[in-house]
Amino acid sequence: MLDKQQLHHLVDQLPESELTAAARYLEFLLSHEAPVDPEMLARIDHARAHPSPGISHDDVLREFGL
């Protein structure tokens, strides 16, 4: 599990161009009323470990006749 010191280290490594996005995300987490439950975290971890191949750009264009 990540502790605050490790999180500070990650933030220190961010390029200046990503600070606004990181701040917005942290503000979102602080304003979010319901914490993310362990089941949801497990689902997120599973999705990251087994990413979907997705749909190629060409397939999307073909599907829409473009």
N, C-alpha and C positions, 0 to 999 in steps of 0.2 A: 504494500500500500504506500502511496506517495505521501510524504509529509510536507509541511509548509516550506521547509528549507529546500527540499528538492524542487518544489514548485517555483520558489524564488530563483533558483539556479536556471530553470528552464526559461523563465521570463527574462533573465539577464542575457540569455543567448539569442533572444528574438531580434531580428533586424528591426530597425526603426520603422520600416514600412508596415510592419505587422502589429505594432503596438496598439493602434486604434481598434483593430479587429479583436485583439486579445482583451482589451479593456471592455469592449462591448459584450463579449462573451461572459466575462467575469461578472459584469453588472447584471446580465441576464440571469446567471446562476444565483446571484444574491437576491434578485427580485422574484424568482420563481417560487411560488407558494408551496408546492409539494416537492419534497426531495425525491430524487430518482431512487426507486426501490431496488433491492438486490437482484430481483428477477429481471428488471429492465437492464441493469448493468450486465448481467449474464448474457442477455440477448444481444446487447451491443458488442460485447466481447466475441460472441459467436459469429456475428456478422463480420466483424473485422478479421477474424481468423479464416473465414470462408466467404470471401467477397464474391458477389455475383459477377459473371463475365459482362453483364450489361448488354446494351444494344449498340451496334456500331452506328456511326453517323450515316454511312451509306445505306444501312438498313432502314433507318428512320426516314431518310429522303425517299427511298424506294416505296415505303409503306404509304407515304403521302403523295406519291406520284410526282415527286420533284426530281 
